[in-house]
Amino acid sequence: MSAARLLLVDDEETQREMLASILGRAGYEVETAADGRAALERLEAATFDLVLSDQRMPGLDGLELLRRVRATPGAPPVILMTAFGSVSSAVEAMKHGAADYLTKPFEKDELLLVLDKVHRQRSLEEEVVRLRSALADRVRLEGIVGASPPMQEVYSIIERVADTDVSVLVTGESGTGKELVARAIHARSRRADGPFVAINCAAVPETLLESEFFGHERGAFSGATQSRSGAFERADGGTLLLDEIGAMRVDLQAKLLRVLQEREVHRLGADRPRRVDVRIVAATSEDLEEAIRERSFREDLFYRLNVVPIALPPLRDRAEDVPVLLEHFARLAAARFDRDPPEIDSEVVERCLRHPWPGNVRELQNCVERMVVLARGATLGPDDLPPVVRDGPGEAGTPDGFDLPAEGVVLDELERHLILQALRRSRGSLGPAARLVGITYKTLQYRIRKHRIERAEWARDGVDPAGPRVESESRRPQMG
């Protein structure tokens, strides 16, 4: 343990010099003050680990000094000493927050034992605060919650990559928190004071993607009544999140690759390019390597984006995080809806641990918000859970009781029916739905359009699926 800095306060010069000599030989760095007011001045000017003060002094006495020191945030512990020791004096001192109490005359060993004990206690308290702060930082990183080994690895990569400008590709199922990771990278980077811009490539109509990315000049196309900056310009000096990058058209991928190489964008209808300084974070719930094999994603763009990969685990692979996520979302929901933070019944935790959470963290958050809003008491119990979580998944077998009729089926109708059931089972999350029917994300998007499946068909019980809306080609807005 390093030498402690100690402030010795005593109005008797001989006593002060003797104690300073003893403490100095014992390894303490000692400064002295002749009264309480001089001690306060020293405490304002320097930092000390301990204060050893006489109780009875003219002017500002030891008890008043103790009260003023204790009122200061991060104040050092105070040990009081007096020649007029009594039980009442000791009680008064401890009541006002004294770390310990010495009655004169005292032995050298008694003095050093008390000081060592108080100093060690102080060091332990500071270590606990430091460790709690470090743990909180690792369990909750810019809104990302979880202490499981997979999440610790995610935190580690974020911390190592944040202060660089390398491109990051965040992969994971829908609802795992890919945008939160991108925001954490931005918040811990040297670009933190710059803008953070997120654009969802799956949510923007394909015909408008180029304008959303690069901007346009007035009159560049029908309806362009004024000039508009694109996402790259808006993110200049900051970070741009390209969410669901796998949904981008191949021809637009080539233009994106050029922007990443040249660091300049060309607005639609503009005469010359504009320089941009942007850090790129891409995210996808699709298997881009499979998309490369299907020639729906450029291999050179993939390697440009995938400099540092971060794979977010699905919630079913980090079940130990479910209890802490339940508490976290319950507190957030209570604050949002002006409720008291609820208790959570252990049976709720058990049933949530058994649920597969196809919608991942987003589905869990929606579940908790619903429980908090509809709860009848101060404790969230099993009856407050949505039926799909409370009662568990349905019986295995053909989806929703679909059986092959004797007269046979039309294959397209069967395929449409199975896709609908997968979307309902995954609560609209396209990644998990694609895995349920054994096809790729891109193929699922194509077949949703092919069969003209609308969102209202897979949304049940008033649930608004979290997955991106996929519109039929005929309903997409067209650029003039």
C-alpha positions in Angstrom: 0.0 0.0 0.0 1.4 3.4 -0.9 2.2 6.0 1.8 -0.9 7.8 3.0 -1.0 11.6 3.0 -2.1 12.7 6.5 -3.2 16.2 7.8 -2.4 16.6 11.5 -4.4 19.3 13.3 -3.5 20.3 16.9 -3.2 23.7 18.6 -0.4 22.5 20.9 2.8 23.0 19.0 4.9 20.5 21.1 2.2 17.8 20.7 1.9 18.5 17.0 5.7 18.3 16.4 5.9 15.0 18.4 3.1 13.3 16.6 4.4 14.5 13.2 7.8 13.0 14.0 6.2 9.6 15.0 4.0 9.5 12.0 6.7 10.5 9.6 9.0 7.7 10.8 6.0 5.3 10.4 5.9 6.1 6.7 3.1 8.7 6.5 3.4 11.9 4.5 2.5 14.5 7.1 1.3 18.1 6.9 0.3 20.0 9.9 -2.2 22.8 10.8 -2.4 24.7 14.1 -6.2 25.1 14.2 -9.4 24.1 12.4 -9.5 27.1 10.0 -5.9 26.5 8.9 -6.9 22.8 8.3 -9.8 23.7 6.1 -7.4 25.9 4.0 -5.0 23.0 3.6 -7.8 20.7 2.6 -9.0 23.1 -0.1 -5.4 23.3 -1.4 -4.4 19.7 -1.4 -5.7 16.1 -1.3 -5.3 14.0 1.9 -6.0 10.3 2.7 -6.6 10.9 6.4 -7.2 13.7 8.9 -6.0 13.3 12.5 -7.4 16.2 14.6 -7.5 17.3 18.3 -11.1 17.7 19.4 -10.7 20.7 21.8 -9.2 23.7 20.0 -9.9 27.4 20.2 -12.1 28.9 17.5 -13.1 26.1 15.1 -12.9 22.9 17.2 -12.5 19.3 16.1 -16.3 18.5 15.9 -17.0 21.5 13.8 -14.0 20.7 11.6 -15.4 17.1 11.3 -18.8 18.4 10.2 -17.4 20.7 7.5 -15.0 18.0 6.2 -17.8 15.5 6.0 -19.9 17.9 4.0 -17.3 17.9 1.2 -17.8 15.2 -1.5 -14.9 12.7 -1.4 -13.7 13.9 1.9 -11.0 12.0 3.7 -11.9 10.1 7.0 -11.4 12.0 10.2 -10.0 10.6 13.5 -10.6 12.7 16.5 -8.4 12.7 19.7 -8.9 14.4 23.0 -7.6 14.4 26.6 -11.2 14.6 27.9 -12.4 11.3 26.7 -15.8 10.0 27.8 -18.5 7.8 26.4 -20.6 10.9 25.5 -17.8 12.5 23.6 -17.1 9.4 21.6 -20.8 8.9 20.8 -21.0 12.6 19.7 -17.9 12.2 17.4 -19.1 9.0 15.8 -22.6 10.4 15.3 -21.1 13.2 13.2 -19.1 10.7 11.1 -15.8 10.3 12.7 -13.9 7.3 11.4 -12.5 6.6 14.9 -11.7 8.1 18.2 -8.5 8.3 20.4 -8.4 9.3 24.1 -5.2 11.0 25.3 -2.9 9.8 26.5 -2.5 7.0 24.0 0.3 4.7 23.1 2.2 5.0 19.8 1.2 1.5 18.8 -2.5 2.3 19.5 -2.3 5.4 17.3 -0.6 3.6 14.4 -3.1 0.7 14.7 -6.1 3.0 14.4 -4.6 5.0 11.5 -3.7 1.8 9.6 -7.2 0.4 10.1 -8.9 3.5 8.9 -6.6 3.9 5.9 -7.2 0.3 4.9 -10.9 0.6 5.2 -10.8 3.8 3.1 -8.7 2.0 0.4 -11.1 -0.9 0.4 -14.1 1.4 -0.1 -12.4 3.2 -3.0 -11.6 -0.2 -4.6 -15.2 -1.3 -4.3 -16.4 1.9 -6.0 -13.8 1.5 -8.7 -14.7 -2.2 -9.3 -18.5 -1.4 -9.3 -17.8 1.4 -11.8 -15.8 -0.9 -14.0 -18.5 -3.6 -13.8 -21.2 -1.1 -14.6 -19.2 0.0 -17.6 -18.8 -3.6 -18.8 -22.4 -4.6 -18.1 -24.0 -1.5 -19.5 -22.0 0.0 -22.3 -23.9 3.0 -23.9 -27.2 1.2 -23.4 -26.0 -2.3 -24.2 -26.9 -4.5 -21.3 -25.4 -7.9 -20.5 -22.6 -9.6 -18.5 -22.5 -12.9 -20.3 -19.1 -14.1 -21.8 -20.4 -13.4 -25.4 -21.3 -9.9 -24.5 -18.0 -9.3 -22.7 -16.2 -10.2 -25.9 -18.4 -7.7 -27.8 -17.5 -5.0 -25.2 -13.8 -5.8 -25.6 -13.9 -5.4 -29.3 -15.9 -2.1 -29.1 -13.3 -0.7 -26.6 -10.4 -1.7 -28.9 -11.8 -0.5 -32.1 -13.7 2.6 -31.1 -10.9 5.1 -31.3 -9.8 4.1 -34.8 -11.5 4.9 -38.1 -11.6 1.3 -39.4 -14.9 0.0 -40.9 -16.9 -2.3 -38.7 -19.4 -4.9 -39.8 -22.0 -5.8 -37.1 -23.9 -9.0 -37.7 -26.7 -10.6 -35.8 -30.3 -11.5 -35.9 -33.0 -8.9 -35.9 -33.5 -7.3 -32.5 -30.0 -8.1 -31.1 -29.0 -4.5 -30.8 -26.8 -3.8 -33.8 -27.6 -0.1 -33.8 -26.7 0.2 -30.1 -23.3 -1.3 -30.9 -22.8 1.3 -33.6 -23.8 4.1 -31.3 -21.4 2.8 -28.6 -18.5 2.8 -31.1 -19.4 6.3 -32.1 -19.7 7.5 -28.4 -16.3 6.2 -27.5 -14.5 7.4 -30.6 -12.8 10.7 -31.3 -15.8 11.5 -33.5 -18.1 11.5 -30.5 -18.8 15.3 -30.9 -19.7 14.8 -34.6 -23.0 13.5 -36.0 -24.3 10.0 -35.8 -26.5 9.2 -38.8 -28.3 5.9 -39.3 -29.9 4.8 -42.6 -31.8 1.5 -42.9 -31.2 0.2 -46.4 -34.2 -2.2 -46.1 -36.6 0.5 -45.1 -35.9 3.0 -47.9 -37.6 2.3 -51.3 -34.9 1.1 -53.7 -35.7 3.9 -56.1 -34.9 6.5 -53.5 -31.8 4.8 -52.0 -29.3 6.7 -54.1 -30.8 10.1 -53.2 -30.9 9.0 -49.5 -27.2 8.1 -49.6 -25.7 10.8 -51.8 -28.3 13.6 -51.9 -29.6 15.4 -55.0 -29.8 18.8 -56.6 -33.0 20.7 -57.3 -34.5 19.3 -60.5 -32.4 16.2 -60.6 -35.6 14.1 -61.0 -39.4 14.6 -60.9 -40.4 15.8 -57.5 -36.9 17.1 -56.5 -38.2 20.7 -55.8 -35.1 21.6 -53.7 -31.6 20.4 -53.1 -31.0 17.9 -50.4 -27.9 16.5 -48.7 -27.5 12.7 -48.4 -26.6 10.6 -45.5 -22.9 10.8 -46.2 -22.9 14.6 -46.1 -25.1 14.7 -43.0 -22.6 12.3 -41.2 -19.5 14.4 -42.3 -17.1 14.4 -39.3 -19.0 11.7 -37.6 -20.2 8.1 -38.0 -22.6 6.6 -40.6 -24.5 3.4 -39.8 -25.6 1.5 -42.9 -28.2 -0.8 -41.4 -29.3 -3.9 -43.3 -26.6 -3.4 -45.9 -27.5 -6.7 -47.5 -30.7 -5.2 -48.9 -28.8 -2.7 -51.1 -29.0 -3.0 -54.9 -25.9 -4.4 -56.5 -25.5 -1.3 -58.8 -25.7 1.0 -55.8 -23.1 -1.2 -54.0 -20.6 -0.2 -56.7 -21.2 3.5 -56.1 -20.9 2.9 -52.3 -17.6 1.2 -52.8 -16.3 4.2 -54.8 -17.4 6.6 -52.1 -15.5 4.5 -49.5 -12.4 4.5 -51.7 -12.4 8.1 -52.9 -14.0 9.7 -49.8 -16.2 11.9 -51.9 -19.9 11.8 -52.9 -21.6 13.0 -56.1 -25.2 14.3 -55.6 -27.7 13.4 -58.2 -27.7 16.2 -60.8 -24.5 17.8 -59.4 -21.6 18.9 -61.6 -18.8 18.0 -59.1 -18.3 15.7 -56.1 -18.1 16.8 -52.5 -15.4 15.6 -50.0 -16.7 13.8 -46.9 -15.0 12.5 -43.8 -17.1 9.6 -42.4 -16.5 6.5 -40.3 -18.6 3.6 -41.6 -20.3 1.0 -39.5 -22.4 -1.5 -41.4 -24.9 -3.9 -39.9 -26.9 -6.8 -41.3 -29.0 -9.8 -40.2 -28.3 -11.5 -43.5 -25.5 -13.9 -44.3 -23.4 -11.7 -46.6 -21.1 -14.6 -47.5 -24.1 -16.5 -48.8 -25.3 -13.4 -50.6 -21.8 -13.2 -52.3 -22.2 -16.8 -53.5 -25.7 -15.9 -54.9 -24.1 -12.8 -56.6 -26.5 -10.4 -54.7 -23.6 -8.8 -52.8 -20.3 -7.6 -54.0 -17.3 -9.4 -52.6 -15.0 -6.4 -52.8 -17.5 -4.3 -50.8 -17.8 -7.0 -48.2 -14.1 -7.0 -47.6 -14.1 -3.2 -47.5 -16.8 -3.2 -44.8 -15.7 -6.3 -42.9 -12.4 -4.9 -41.6 -13.4 -5.6 -38.0 -16.4 -8.0 -37.6 -18.6 -7.9 -34.5 -21.0 -10.8 -34.2 -23.9 -10.2 -31.8 -25.2 -13.4 -30.1 -28.9 -14.1 -30.2 -30.6 -13.8 -26.8 -31.1 -17.6 -26.6 -27.3 -17.9 -26.6 -26.9 -15.5 -23.7 -29.7 -16.6 -21.4 -27.8 -15.5 -18.3 -28.4 -11.9 -19.4 -32.2 -12.3 -19.3 -32.7 -11.5 -15.6 -30.6 -8.3 -15.8 -32.4 -7.3 -19.0 -35.8 -7.9 -17.3 -34.8 -5.5 -14.5 -33.3 -3.0 -16.8 -36.3 -2.8 -19.1 -38.7 -2.8 -16.2 -37.0 0.3 -14.8 -37.0 2.0 -18.2 -40.7 1.2 -18.8 -41.7 2.4 -15.3 -39.9 5.7 -15.8 -41.4 6.1 -19.3 -45.0 5.4 -18.1 -44.6 7.2 -14.8 -44.9 4.1 -12.7 -43.1 2.8 -9.6 -40.3 0.3 -10.6 -42.0 -3.1 -10.2 -40.7 -6.2 -8.5 -40.4 -9.3 -10.8 -41.6 -12.6 -9.7 -39.1 -15.5 -9.9 -41.6 -17.5 -12.0 -41.5 -14.7 -14.6 -37.8 -15.0 -14.8 -38.0 -18.8 -15.2 -40.5 -18.6 -18.0 -38.5 -15.9 -19.8 -35.4 -18.1 -19.5 -37.3 -20.9 -21.3 -38.7 -18.7 -24.1 -36.6 -18.8 -27.3 -37.0 -15.0 -28.0 -37.0 -15.1 -31.8 -37.2 -11.3 -31.8 -34.3 -11.2 -29.4 -33.7 -8.2 -27.0 -36.2 -6.1 -28.9 -38.9 -8.7 -28.3 -38.0 -9.0 -24.6 -38.2 -5.2 -24.2 -41.6 -5.1 -25.9 -42.8 -7.9 -23.6 -41.6 -6.0 -20.5 -43.2 -2.8 -21.6 -46.5 -4.5 -22.1 -46.3 -6.1 -18.7 -45.5 -2.8 -16.9 -48.4 -1.1 -18.7 -51.0 -3.8 -18.0 -49.8 -5.0 -14.6 -52.5 -5.0 -11.8 -50.1 -4.9 -8.9 -46.6 -3.8 -7.8 -45.1 -7.2 -8.8 -44.9 -8.6 -12.3 -46.2 -12.2 -12.1 -46.8 -15.0 -14.6 -50.3 -13.8 -15.4 -48.8 -10.5 -16.7 -46.7 -12.4 -19.3 -48.0 -12.5 -22.9 -49.6 -15.9 -23.7 -46.7 -16.9 -26.1 -44.2 -16.5 -23.2 -46.5 -17.7 -20.4 -47.7 -20.9 -22.1 -44.7 -21.7 -24.2 -44.5 -22.5 -28.0 -47.2 -24.6 -29.5 -47.0 -28.3 -30.1 -44.5 -29.6 -32.6 -45.9 -30.7 -35.9 -47.3 -29.1 -39.0 -47.6 -25.3 -38.6 -50.8 -24.1 -37.0 -52.6 -27.4 -37.8 -52.0 -27.3 -41.5 -52.4 -30.8 -42.9 -52.1 -32.1 -46.5 -55.6 -32.6 -47.8 -56.5 -35.8 -49.7 -57.0 -33.9 -52.9 -53.5 -32.4 -52.7 -52.4 -28.7 -52.6 -51.2 -26.0 -55.0 -47.4 -25.7 -54.2 -47.4 -21.9 -54.3 -50.3 -21.8 -51.8 -48.4 -24.1 -49.5 -45.2 -22.0 -49.8 -47.2 -18.8 -49.0 -48.8 -20.5 -46.0 -45.5 -21.7 -44.6 -43.8 -18.3 -45.0 -46.8 -16.7 -43.2 -46.5 -19.1 -40.3 -42.7 -18.4 -40.1 -43.3 -14.7 -40.0 -45.9 -15.1 -37.3 -43.7 -17.4 -35.3 -40.8 -14.9 -35.6 -43.1 -11.9 -34.9 -42.1 -10.4 -38.2 -38.3 -10.7 -37.8 -37.1 -11.7 -41.3 -33.8 -13.3 -40.2 -35.3 -15.9 -37.8 -38.2 -16.5 -40.3 -35.8 -17.3 -43.1 -34.0 -19.8 -40.9 -37.4 -21.5 -39.9 -38.2 -22.2 -43.5 -34.5 -23.0 -44.5 -33.9 -20.2 -47.0 -31.7 -17.1 -47.1 -32.8 -13.6 -45.9 -32.7 -12.3 -49.5 -34.7 -15.3 -50.8 -37.3 -14.7 -48.1 -37.6 -11.0 -49.2 -38.1 -12.1 -52.8 -40.8 -14.7 -51.9 -42.7 -12.2 -49.7 -42.9 -9.9 -52.7 -43.7 -12.8 -55.1 -46.7 -13.9 -53.0 -47.7 -10.3 -52.2 -47.7 -11.0 -48.5 -48.7 -7.9 -46.6 -47.7 -6.9 -43.0 -51.3 -7.2 -41.8 -51.4 -10.9 -42.7 -48.6 -11.9 -40.3 -49.4 -9.4 -37.5 -51.6 -11.0 -34.9 -53.1 -9.9 -31.6 -52.3 -6.3 -32.4 -48.6 -7.0 -32.4 -46.6 -4.7 -34.7 -43.7 -6.8 -35.9 -40.3 -5.4 -35.5 -39.0 -6.5 -38.8 -38.7 -4.2 -41.8 -41.7 -3.7 -44.0 -41.5 -5.5 -47.4 -43.7 -3.9 -50.0 -44.8 -5.5 -53.3 -43.0 -4.1 -56.4 -46.3 -2.5 -57.6 -46.7 -0.4 -54.5 -43.2 1.0 -54.3 -42.9 4.7 -55.0 -41.2 5.3 -58.4 -38.6 8.1 -59.1 -39.7 10.2 -62.0 
